[in-house]
């Protein structure tokens, strides 16, 4: 892989809680624990151990991340801030908090020359 574009946002996804239990065994297939953090810019989020976020929750996160990248405000989608929103995994197990940080770089699509 040869990353050639400086992305406009950095994303952090943090596990903030569980809905049905206090542990992950027999509960969360990915083994999420409260406090786990995943980071990315455009690619899929990974933690400090190099493990990727659950693919099911990524289905929820990607449209939110794209909304932010295109100038959207997550408060318009139920977020508690322009760049933050809490989501629950599709299995109804784990609560995640998505936070975006602007990096000051230009939008990818606005820099493409046609």
C-alpha positions, 0 to 999 in steps of 0.5 A: 500500500502506498498512501498518497493523499493526506486525509481531511479527518482522523477518526477514533472509535471507543468502546464505552459500554455494553447493553446486556452484560458486564463481560465479553465472553459469550457476548461479543464475538470480537471480544470488545472491552470498555475502553478499547480504541480504534483509529483511522483516517480513511481505511478501516479502524484498528486498535494498538494491537493491530486488530480491526474493528468488528465488520458489522459495526463498520457498516454503521460507522462508514456512512457516518464517517463519510457524512463528516468527510462531506461537510455534514454535522453528526447532530443532524443524525442524532449525534451529541456534537458536530463530530461525535455520535454514539452507536450500538453494534448491529447485534445490540451488544456493544456501545461505541463512540465515534469522534472525528478530528479535522486535520486541516487538509483539503477534501479529496473530491474537491482536489480532483482535477477533471 
